[in-house]
Amino acid sequence: MSMKRKICVVITARPSYSRIKTALEAIKDHPELELQLVIAGSALLDRYGNAAEFIKNDGFKVAAKVYMVLEGENPTTMAKTTGLGLMELTNVFYNLQPDAVISIADRFETIATSIAAAYQNIPLVHIQGGEVTGSIDEKVRHANTKLADLHLVSNEDARKRVIKLGEDPEMVINTGCPSIDLARKLENENGLNFNPLEKYGGVGSQINWEDGYLVVMQHPVTTEYSKSRENIMETLYAVKESGISAFWFWPNVDAGSDGTSNGIRTFREKENPENIHFFKNMDGLDFLRLMKNSRMLIGNSSAGIREGSYLGVPALNIGNRQQRRLRGENVTDVGYNRFEILNAIKELEGNSRFSKSNLYGDGESGKRIAEILAKVELRSSKTISY
């Protein structure tokens, strides 16, 4: 009987879990694979939603935890957090001895996963390479690509870009994005089957969401971190002025998140908005249900571009965080200006749903990824292809 391949997946933040969840399930259930799940970074921290609790409740066994986030939420602490993560993850991989390590997307700290694996000659698999965003994420994503040996991308546009970076076309495979698998699970559901206020608590006014609501998720932009408080205030005033009930989610841990969080707290105390309720986190499927039944998603989360395109949900994208990312017809772009944002909310409010797009996958990505990991030739060395 052959030994199972040990696949080590590192989750470093709240959004990374929904980006990989169905692949984790497929790896865990595959007869030729063994899942080694490592939780690190802000995924372990309560003030960023403690994704570890959701992971545990979903029945996943955690092989290791890595505490690595330094306080400060500025470019210097981002670099130090990444350095600490590199040291800790190196030990984790040394102890676990995986056959392959998976690094997810483009968050600043994911480069620690990639370096720790690549330098120890462990085959590195990069999920969702080749996309374009901007900020530090842009540099990190493509740096991960150059460190990785196998590339499982979300669309054909991304696949072509990874190949242009000199990667072997046979090792660049369009699997689609696992987050679309979650969206597919609920595309035929009608209405919201839970009360967000009762199930998740949160803080703020007891809004009347049954008559229609907005979902807001706006993160700081690392290259504009000093303006994060100023930028979030524009969105807060626009949403308050709209008068539409809104569920607002806390930002990721990035340079500038302190300014974003401070802006939210100050606004909440000063303005006491009667139409806004705030959450730290929510189960991935419940968040997609909330988004699916909303009037629109507002902010700069890639969820509006990825899952939003599949579900046909209008997405009002603010600022530069998703600059040049491949997008469907559901996305409307605006700048950091409360009047521009408010006018766009009014215009989109009357819109019907957009048609479904398979731009980021067909809902079978997780199973596809597991099958590839079981069969592909794993290697830890390469040369540029031109």
C-alpha beads as a LAMMPS data file, in Angstrom:
LAMMPS data file: protein, C-alpha beads

386 atoms
385 bonds

1 atom types
1 bond types

-500.0 500.0 xlo xhi
-500.0 500.0 ylo yhi
-500.0 500.0 zlo zhi

Masses

1 110.0

Atoms # bond

1 1 1 0.000 0.000 0.000
2 1 1 1.457 3.323 -1.064
3 1 1 1.917 6.147 1.420
4 1 1 -0.470 9.073 1.230
5 1 1 0.930 12.384 -0.005
6 1 1 1.094 14.880 2.850
7 1 1 -0.290 18.227 1.695
8 1 1 0.391 21.113 4.078
9 1 1 -1.935 24.105 3.698
10 1 1 -1.148 27.369 5.508
11 1 1 -4.047 29.706 6.291
12 1 1 -2.876 33.107 7.512
13 1 1 -6.042 35.244 7.476
14 1 1 -9.830 35.199 7.533
15 1 1 -10.399 35.546 3.759
16 1 1 -7.870 32.811 2.940
17 1 1 -10.095 30.168 4.536
18 1 1 -13.043 30.759 2.199
19 1 1 -10.589 30.822 -0.718
20 1 1 -9.452 27.269 0.044
21 1 1 -12.194 25.591 2.141
22 1 1 -13.606 23.231 -0.503
23 1 1 -10.084 22.187 -1.510
24 1 1 -9.351 21.391 2.153
25 1 1 -12.449 19.198 2.251
26 1 1 -11.476 17.438 -0.970
27 1 1 -7.878 16.883 0.194
28 1 1 -9.081 15.516 3.548
29 1 1 -11.477 13.110 1.831
30 1 1 -9.094 11.974 -0.934
31 1 1 -7.820 8.403 -0.385
32 1 1 -4.315 9.270 -1.650
33 1 1 -3.820 12.496 0.309
34 1 1 -3.263 13.528 3.924
35 1 1 -4.134 17.085 4.963
36 1 1 -1.747 18.952 7.265
37 1 1 -3.499 22.188 8.183
38 1 1 -1.503 25.079 9.649
39 1 1 -3.259 28.180 10.984
40 1 1 -1.196 31.322 11.350
41 1 1 -1.243 35.099 11.503
42 1 1 -4.471 37.032 11.975
43 1 1 -6.536 33.855 11.453
44 1 1 -5.761 33.152 15.131
45 1 1 -6.663 36.592 16.478
46 1 1 -10.066 37.386 17.957
47 1 1 -10.139 41.021 16.868
48 1 1 -9.844 39.932 13.233
49 1 1 -12.646 37.397 13.540
50 1 1 -10.679 34.350 14.796
51 1 1 -11.065 32.212 11.670
52 1 1 -9.542 29.339 13.672
53 1 1 -12.862 28.877 15.479
54 1 1 -14.762 28.512 12.201
55 1 1 -12.127 26.089 10.917
56 1 1 -12.392 23.989 14.077
57 1 1 -16.209 24.002 13.931
58 1 1 -16.033 22.749 10.343
59 1 1 -14.285 19.624 11.622
60 1 1 -10.721 20.214 10.448
61 1 1 -7.823 18.965 12.546
62 1 1 -5.092 21.574 12.984
63 1 1 -1.501 20.314 12.738
64 1 1 0.148 23.529 13.978
65 1 1 -0.593 27.114 15.006
66 1 1 1.799 29.991 14.338
67 1 1 1.426 33.264 16.254
68 1 1 3.303 35.863 14.246
69 1 1 1.386 39.180 14.054
70 1 1 3.178 42.214 15.496
71 1 1 1.163 45.200 16.704
72 1 1 1.328 48.485 14.822
73 1 1 -0.400 47.797 11.483
74 1 1 2.138 49.750 9.443
75 1 1 4.670 48.758 6.736
76 1 1 7.396 48.075 9.308
77 1 1 5.282 45.677 11.370
78 1 1 4.118 44.002 8.152
79 1 1 7.742 43.250 7.293
80 1 1 8.517 42.059 10.842
81 1 1 5.383 39.895 10.948
82 1 1 6.466 38.256 7.709
83 1 1 9.984 37.684 9.071
84 1 1 8.657 36.108 12.241
85 1 1 6.323 33.953 10.170
86 1 1 9.249 32.781 8.037
87 1 1 11.188 31.626 11.094
88 1 1 8.225 29.859 12.678
89 1 1 6.913 28.214 9.495
90 1 1 10.381 26.918 8.680
91 1 1 10.270 24.916 11.921
92 1 1 6.698 23.778 11.259
93 1 1 7.615 22.387 7.824
94 1 1 10.775 20.783 9.219
95 1 1 8.688 18.948 11.809
96 1 1 5.737 18.012 9.583
97 1 1 7.864 16.913 6.586
98 1 1 5.102 17.548 4.010
99 1 1 5.303 16.321 0.420
100 1 1 3.978 19.688 -0.762
101 1 1 3.045 23.054 0.755
102 1 1 0.179 25.230 -0.457
103 1 1 0.463 29.027 -0.321
104 1 1 -2.741 30.972 -0.951
105 1 1 -3.077 34.081 -3.124
106 1 1 -1.389 37.364 -2.269
107 1 1 -1.625 38.511 1.332
108 1 1 1.626 40.133 2.479
109 1 1 2.543 37.375 4.945
110 1 1 2.069 34.514 2.434
111 1 1 5.584 35.112 1.109
112 1 1 6.812 33.610 4.414
113 1 1 5.077 30.330 3.551
114 1 1 6.618 30.304 0.097
115 1 1 10.178 31.045 1.209
116 1 1 10.070 28.556 4.095
117 1 1 8.975 25.789 1.713
118 1 1 11.115 26.670 -1.305
119 1 1 14.336 27.062 0.696
120 1 1 13.814 23.608 2.225
121 1 1 13.274 21.969 -1.183
122 1 1 9.623 21.243 -0.467
123 1 1 7.435 21.402 -3.601
124 1 1 5.427 24.630 -3.404
125 1 1 1.912 24.931 -4.807
126 1 1 0.533 28.437 -5.317
127 1 1 -3.223 28.956 -5.458
128 1 1 -4.633 31.953 -7.403
129 1 1 -1.454 33.260 -8.970
130 1 1 -1.326 35.443 -12.073
131 1 1 -4.014 37.946 -11.098
132 1 1 -3.562 41.709 -11.015
133 1 1 -4.450 43.823 -7.983
134 1 1 -1.988 46.548 -7.019
135 1 1 -0.550 47.489 -3.575
136 1 1 1.907 45.120 -1.856
137 1 1 -0.388 42.223 -2.798
138 1 1 0.635 42.627 -6.436
139 1 1 4.324 42.161 -5.648
140 1 1 3.738 39.310 -3.205
141 1 1 1.466 37.372 -5.560
142 1 1 4.013 37.336 -8.384
143 1 1 6.907 36.672 -5.991
144 1 1 4.971 33.625 -4.753
145 1 1 4.580 32.566 -8.374
146 1 1 8.335 32.643 -8.968
147 1 1 8.962 30.601 -5.817
148 1 1 6.253 28.051 -6.620
149 1 1 6.592 24.827 -8.604
150 1 1 2.915 24.161 -9.354
151 1 1 0.368 26.882 -10.133
152 1 1 -3.372 26.324 -9.697
153 1 1 -4.944 29.486 -11.076
154 1 1 -8.509 30.799 -11.117
155 1 1 -8.997 31.806 -14.766
156 1 1 -7.423 31.704 -18.218
157 1 1 -6.265 35.325 -18.036
158 1 1 -4.243 34.463 -14.934
159 1 1 -2.884 31.281 -16.530
160 1 1 -1.519 33.218 -19.508
161 1 1 0.122 35.747 -17.193
162 1 1 1.863 33.060 -15.105
163 1 1 3.212 31.452 -18.283
164 1 1 4.499 34.879 -19.390
165 1 1 6.411 34.991 -16.097
166 1 1 8.423 32.057 -17.412
167 1 1 6.613 29.146 -15.775
168 1 1 6.293 25.713 -17.412
169 1 1 2.832 25.656 -19.079
170 1 1 2.322 22.042 -17.962
171 1 1 2.606 23.174 -14.350
172 1 1 0.098 26.033 -14.730
173 1 1 -3.447 24.668 -14.471
174 1 1 -6.734 26.584 -14.484
175 1 1 -8.738 24.981 -11.675
176 1 1 -11.051 27.903 -10.981
177 1 1 -11.354 29.455 -7.511
178 1 1 -12.572 27.253 -4.622
179 1 1 -14.597 30.163 -3.245
180 1 1 -16.900 29.775 -6.257
181 1 1 -17.633 26.224 -5.046
182 1 1 -19.198 27.760 -1.937
183 1 1 -21.243 30.161 -4.030
184 1 1 -22.521 27.282 -6.165
185 1 1 -23.767 25.457 -3.058
186 1 1 -26.293 28.169 -2.353
187 1 1 -27.118 29.614 -5.775
188 1 1 -30.555 27.946 -5.737
189 1 1 -31.429 29.070 -2.207
190 1 1 -34.157 31.692 -1.910
191 1 1 -33.988 34.309 0.807
192 1 1 -31.841 34.535 3.898
193 1 1 -32.294 31.476 6.124
194 1 1 -30.861 33.013 9.314
195 1 1 -31.057 36.222 11.333
196 1 1 -27.574 37.827 11.248
197 1 1 -28.196 39.872 14.406
198 1 1 -29.346 36.876 16.436
199 1 1 -26.721 34.439 15.137
200 1 1 -23.614 36.650 15.155
201 1 1 -24.343 39.497 17.563
202 1 1 -22.007 42.244 16.475
203 1 1 -22.349 45.863 17.629
204 1 1 -24.387 48.867 16.577
205 1 1 -28.017 49.601 15.863
206 1 1 -30.630 46.861 15.582
207 1 1 -31.225 47.572 11.916
208 1 1 -34.370 46.679 9.989
209 1 1 -32.609 44.484 7.430
210 1 1 -35.683 42.602 6.208
211 1 1 -36.625 45.498 3.906
212 1 1 -33.313 45.298 2.039
213 1 1 -29.728 45.916 3.055
214 1 1 -26.172 46.620 1.945
215 1 1 -23.048 44.610 2.804
216 1 1 -19.883 46.672 3.338
217 1 1 -16.324 45.359 3.537
218 1 1 -13.510 47.856 3.012
219 1 1 -9.882 47.089 3.806
220 1 1 -6.944 49.502 3.939
221 1 1 -4.696 49.738 0.873
222 1 1 -1.115 49.089 1.972
223 1 1 0.389 51.618 -0.446
224 1 1 -2.073 54.262 0.833
225 1 1 -2.056 53.219 4.490
226 1 1 -1.684 56.764 5.833
227 1 1 -5.016 57.673 4.193
228 1 1 -6.953 54.665 5.465
229 1 1 -8.878 56.606 8.126
230 1 1 -9.728 59.384 5.686
231 1 1 -10.851 56.871 3.040
232 1 1 -13.090 54.840 5.343
233 1 1 -14.810 57.992 6.616
234 1 1 -15.966 58.811 3.082
235 1 1 -17.618 55.412 2.774
236 1 1 -19.147 55.601 6.269
237 1 1 -20.798 58.953 5.569
238 1 1 -22.062 57.774 2.171
239 1 1 -23.636 54.620 3.602
240 1 1 -25.198 56.529 6.498
241 1 1 -26.581 59.156 4.110
242 1 1 -28.086 56.457 1.873
243 1 1 -30.471 55.520 4.682
244 1 1 -30.307 51.853 3.650
245 1 1 -29.638 49.289 6.369
246 1 1 -26.063 47.953 6.181
247 1 1 -24.052 45.069 7.609
248 1 1 -20.453 46.297 7.932
249 1 1 -17.470 43.936 8.351
250 1 1 -14.200 44.668 10.161
251 1 1 -11.051 45.060 7.990
252 1 1 -8.171 42.610 7.486
253 1 1 -4.898 43.074 9.359
254 1 1 -2.809 45.180 6.945
255 1 1 -0.807 48.367 7.110
256 1 1 -3.498 50.969 7.707
257 1 1 -6.052 48.705 9.402
258 1 1 -5.525 50.637 12.631
259 1 1 -6.630 53.799 10.820
260 1 1 -9.611 52.018 9.266
261 1 1 -10.677 50.560 12.619
262 1 1 -10.176 53.902 14.372
263 1 1 -12.295 55.623 11.746
264 1 1 -15.107 53.113 12.227
265 1 1 -15.038 53.430 16.031
266 1 1 -14.912 57.239 15.936
267 1 1 -17.778 57.419 13.448
268 1 1 -19.855 54.951 15.459
269 1 1 -19.480 56.984 18.658
270 1 1 -19.845 60.418 17.056
271 1 1 -22.584 59.762 14.497
272 1 1 -24.366 56.764 16.084
273 1 1 -25.628 55.596 12.657
274 1 1 -29.069 54.018 13.009
275 1 1 -28.767 52.081 9.735
276 1 1 -25.376 50.332 10.259
277 1 1 -24.512 47.167 12.220
278 1 1 -20.916 45.933 12.549
279 1 1 -19.467 42.395 12.541
280 1 1 -15.974 40.955 12.999
281 1 1 -16.530 37.732 11.078
282 1 1 -19.095 35.254 9.834
283 1 1 -19.131 31.696 8.567
284 1 1 -18.130 31.696 4.886
285 1 1 -21.406 30.264 3.603
286 1 1 -23.451 32.596 5.781
287 1 1 -21.461 35.567 4.480
288 1 1 -22.203 34.500 0.902
289 1 1 -25.895 34.067 1.778
290 1 1 -25.857 37.564 3.238
291 1 1 -24.156 38.920 0.125
292 1 1 -26.425 37.008 -2.269
293 1 1 -29.569 38.488 -0.719
294 1 1 -28.196 42.021 -0.369
295 1 1 -28.886 44.967 -2.625
296 1 1 -25.137 45.224 -3.274
297 1 1 -21.664 44.701 -1.832
298 1 1 -19.755 47.923 -1.145
299 1 1 -16.029 48.365 -0.461
300 1 1 -12.907 46.815 -1.944
301 1 1 -13.136 43.102 -1.143
302 1 1 -12.384 40.628 -3.924
303 1 1 -15.587 38.810 -2.876
304 1 1 -17.559 41.294 -4.949
305 1 1 -15.432 40.506 -7.980
306 1 1 -15.159 36.720 -7.523
307 1 1 -18.266 35.352 -5.811
308 1 1 -20.234 38.449 -6.760
309 1 1 -19.745 37.740 -10.462
310 1 1 -20.940 34.130 -10.051
311 1 1 -23.996 35.108 -7.989
312 1 1 -24.762 38.206 -10.065
313 1 1 -24.622 40.543 -7.051
314 1 1 -23.919 44.237 -7.809
315 1 1 -20.521 45.232 -6.416
316 1 1 -19.578 48.850 -5.810
317 1 1 -15.768 48.763 -5.806
318 1 1 -14.076 51.708 -4.077
319 1 1 -10.536 52.892 -4.750
320 1 1 -7.404 51.125 -5.988
321 1 1 -7.186 47.868 -4.014
322 1 1 -8.640 45.786 -6.856
323 1 1 -6.992 47.809 -9.620
324 1 1 -6.986 45.942 -12.962
325 1 1 -8.299 42.684 -11.478
326 1 1 -10.330 40.756 -14.055
327 1 1 -13.989 41.599 -13.416
328 1 1 -17.479 40.894 -14.694
329 1 1 -20.360 43.198 -15.552
330 1 1 -21.527 43.267 -11.915
331 1 1 -18.694 45.605 -10.805
332 1 1 -18.949 49.412 -10.720
333 1 1 -15.791 51.366 -9.831
334 1 1 -15.772 54.633 -7.869
335 1 1 -13.194 56.744 -6.037
336 1 1 -12.873 57.718 -2.358
337 1 1 -15.552 60.406 -2.411
338 1 1 -18.727 60.211 -0.350
339 1 1 -20.872 61.931 -2.982
340 1 1 -19.572 59.702 -5.777
341 1 1 -20.187 56.634 -3.599
342 1 1 -23.669 57.802 -2.594
343 1 1 -24.682 58.524 -6.195
344 1 1 -23.472 55.068 -7.248
345 1 1 -25.471 53.447 -4.417
346 1 1 -28.612 55.225 -5.631
347 1 1 -27.964 54.161 -9.237
348 1 1 -27.295 50.516 -8.363
349 1 1 -30.120 50.259 -5.852
350 1 1 -32.761 49.927 -8.527
351 1 1 -30.765 47.433 -10.603
352 1 1 -31.914 43.872 -11.031
353 1 1 -29.399 41.072 -10.611
354 1 1 -26.681 40.572 -13.202
355 1 1 -26.389 37.343 -15.148
356 1 1 -24.217 34.599 -13.638
357 1 1 -20.571 34.511 -14.745
358 1 1 -18.119 31.600 -14.626
359 1 1 -15.197 34.023 -14.873
360 1 1 -13.598 32.588 -11.710
361 1 1 -14.767 28.997 -11.900
362 1 1 -17.644 26.570 -12.284
363 1 1 -18.007 25.347 -8.701
364 1 1 -15.861 22.198 -8.947
365 1 1 -12.462 23.683 -8.091
366 1 1 -11.858 21.949 -4.760
367 1 1 -12.230 18.439 -6.151
368 1 1 -10.137 19.395 -9.169
369 1 1 -7.321 20.680 -6.966
370 1 1 -7.260 17.531 -4.810
371 1 1 -7.131 15.262 -7.857
372 1 1 -4.233 17.239 -9.337
373 1 1 -2.332 17.105 -6.043
374 1 1 -2.758 13.332 -5.936
375 1 1 -1.551 12.703 -9.501
376 1 1 0.870 15.453 -10.561
377 1 1 4.616 14.965 -10.471
378 1 1 5.785 16.951 -7.441
379 1 1 9.103 18.704 -7.902
380 1 1 11.030 21.388 -6.043
381 1 1 13.349 22.722 -8.727
382 1 1 12.777 24.527 -12.019
383 1 1 14.314 26.933 -14.468
384 1 1 12.684 29.790 -16.343
385 1 1 11.033 28.507 -19.510
386 1 1 12.581 30.962 -22.012

Bonds

1 1 1 2
2 1 2 3
3 1 3 4
4 1 4 5
5 1 5 6
6 1 6 7
7 1 7 8
8 1 8 9
9 1 9 10
10 1 10 11
11 1 11 12
12 1 12 13
13 1 13 14
14 1 14 15
15 1 15 16
16 1 16 17
17 1 17 18
18 1 18 19
19 1 19 20
20 1 20 21
21 1 21 22
22 1 22 23
23 1 23 24
24 1 24 25
25 1 25 26
26 1 26 27
27 1 27 28
28 1 28 29
29 1 29 30
30 1 30 31
31 1 31 32
32 1 32 33
33 1 33 34
34 1 34 35
35 1 35 36
36 1 36 37
37 1 37 38
38 1 38 39
39 1 39 40
40 1 40 41
41 1 41 42
42 1 42 43
43 1 43 44
44 1 44 45
45 1 45 46
46 1 46 47
47 1 47 48
48 1 48 49
49 1 49 50
50 1 50 51
51 1 51 52
52 1 52 53
53 1 53 54
54 1 54 55
55 1 55 56
56 1 56 57
57 1 57 58
58 1 58 59
59 1 59 60
60 1 60 61
61 1 61 62
62 1 62 63
63 1 63 64
64 1 64 65
65 1 65 66
66 1 66 67
67 1 67 68
68 1 68 69
69 1 69 70
70 1 70 71
71 1 71 72
72 1 72 73
73 1 73 74
74 1 74 75
75 1 75 76
76 1 76 77
77 1 77 78
78 1 78 79
79 1 79 80
80 1 80 81
81 1 81 82
82 1 82 83
83 1 83 84
84 1 84 85
85 1 85 86
86 1 86 87
87 1 87 88
88 1 88 89
89 1 89 90
90 1 90 91
91 1 91 92
92 1 92 93
93 1 93 94
94 1 94 95
95 1 95 96
96 1 96 97
97 1 97 98
98 1 98 99
99 1 99 100
100 1 100 101
101 1 101 102
102 1 102 103
103 1 103 104
104 1 104 105
105 1 105 106
106 1 106 107
107 1 107 108
108 1 108 109
109 1 109 110
110 1 110 111
111 1 111 112
112 1 112 113
113 1 113 114
114 1 114 115
115 1 115 116
116 1 116 117
117 1 117 118
118 1 118 119
119 1 119 120
120 1 120 121
121 1 121 122
122 1 122 123
123 1 123 124
124 1 124 125
125 1 125 126
126 1 126 127
127 1 127 128
128 1 128 129
129 1 129 130
130 1 130 131
131 1 131 132
132 1 132 133
133 1 133 134
134 1 134 135
135 1 135 136
136 1 136 137
137 1 137 138
138 1 138 139
139 1 139 140
140 1 140 141
141 1 141 142
142 1 142 143
143 1 143 144
144 1 144 145
145 1 145 146
146 1 146 147
147 1 147 148
148 1 148 149
149 1 149 150
150 1 150 151
151 1 151 152
152 1 152 153
153 1 153 154
154 1 154 155
155 1 155 156
156 1 156 157
157 1 157 158
158 1 158 159
159 1 159 160
160 1 160 161
161 1 161 162
162 1 162 163
163 1 163 164
164 1 164 165
165 1 165 166
166 1 166 167
167 1 167 168
168 1 168 169
169 1 169 170
170 1 170 171
171 1 171 172
172 1 172 173
173 1 173 174
174 1 174 175
175 1 175 176
176 1 176 177
177 1 177 178
178 1 178 179
179 1 179 180
180 1 180 181
181 1 181 182
182 1 182 183
183 1 183 184
184 1 184 185
185 1 185 186
186 1 186 187
187 1 187 188
188 1 188 189
189 1 189 190
190 1 190 191
191 1 191 192
192 1 192 193
193 1 193 194
194 1 194 195
195 1 195 196
196 1 196 197
197 1 197 198
198 1 198 199
199 1 199 200
200 1 200 201
201 1 201 202
202 1 202 203
203 1 203 204
204 1 204 205
205 1 205 206
206 1 206 207
207 1 207 208
208 1 208 209
209 1 209 210
210 1 210 211
211 1 211 212
212 1 212 213
213 1 213 214
214 1 214 215
215 1 215 216
216 1 216 217
217 1 217 218
218 1 218 219
219 1 219 220
220 1 220 221
221 1 221 222
222 1 222 223
223 1 223 224
224 1 224 225
225 1 225 226
226 1 226 227
227 1 227 228
228 1 228 229
229 1 229 230
230 1 230 231
231 1 231 232
232 1 232 233
233 1 233 234
234 1 234 235
235 1 235 236
236 1 236 237
237 1 237 238
238 1 238 239
239 1 239 240
240 1 240 241
241 1 241 242
242 1 242 243
243 1 243 244
244 1 244 245
245 1 245 246
246 1 246 247
247 1 247 248
248 1 248 249
249 1 249 250
250 1 250 251
251 1 251 252
252 1 252 253
253 1 253 254
254 1 254 255
255 1 255 256
256 1 256 257
257 1 257 258
258 1 258 259
259 1 259 260
260 1 260 261
261 1 261 262
262 1 262 263
263 1 263 264
264 1 264 265
265 1 265 266
266 1 266 267
267 1 267 268
268 1 268 269
269 1 269 270
270 1 270 271
271 1 271 272
272 1 272 273
273 1 273 274
274 1 274 275
275 1 275 276
276 1 276 277
277 1 277 278
278 1 278 279
279 1 279 280
280 1 280 281
281 1 281 282
282 1 282 283
283 1 283 284
284 1 284 285
285 1 285 286
286 1 286 287
287 1 287 288
288 1 288 289
289 1 289 290
290 1 290 291
291 1 291 292
292 1 292 293
293 1 293 294
294 1 294 295
295 1 295 296
296 1 296 297
297 1 297 298
298 1 298 299
299 1 299 300
300 1 300 301
301 1 301 302
302 1 302 303
303 1 303 304
304 1 304 305
305 1 305 306
306 1 306 307
307 1 307 308
308 1 308 309
309 1 309 310
310 1 310 311
311 1 311 312
312 1 312 313
313 1 313 314
314 1 314 315
315 1 315 316
316 1 316 317
317 1 317 318
318 1 318 319
319 1 319 320
320 1 320 321
321 1 321 322
322 1 322 323
323 1 323 324
324 1 324 325
325 1 325 326
326 1 326 327
327 1 327 328
328 1 328 329
329 1 329 330
330 1 330 331
331 1 331 332
332 1 332 333
333 1 333 334
334 1 334 335
335 1 335 336
336 1 336 337
337 1 337 338
338 1 338 339
339 1 339 340
340 1 340 341
341 1 341 342
342 1 342 343
343 1 343 344
344 1 344 345
345 1 345 346
346 1 346 347
347 1 347 348
348 1 348 349
349 1 349 350
350 1 350 351
351 1 351 352
352 1 352 353
353 1 353 354
354 1 354 355
355 1 355 356
356 1 356 357
357 1 357 358
358 1 358 359
359 1 359 360
360 1 360 361
361 1 361 362
362 1 362 363
363 1 363 364
364 1 364 365
365 1 365 366
366 1 366 367
367 1 367 368
368 1 368 369
369 1 369 370
370 1 370 371
371 1 371 372
372 1 372 373
373 1 373 374
374 1 374 375
375 1 375 376
376 1 376 377
377 1 377 378
378 1 378 379
379 1 379 380
380 1 380 381
381 1 381 382
382 1 382 383
383 1 383 384
384 1 384 385
385 1 385 386
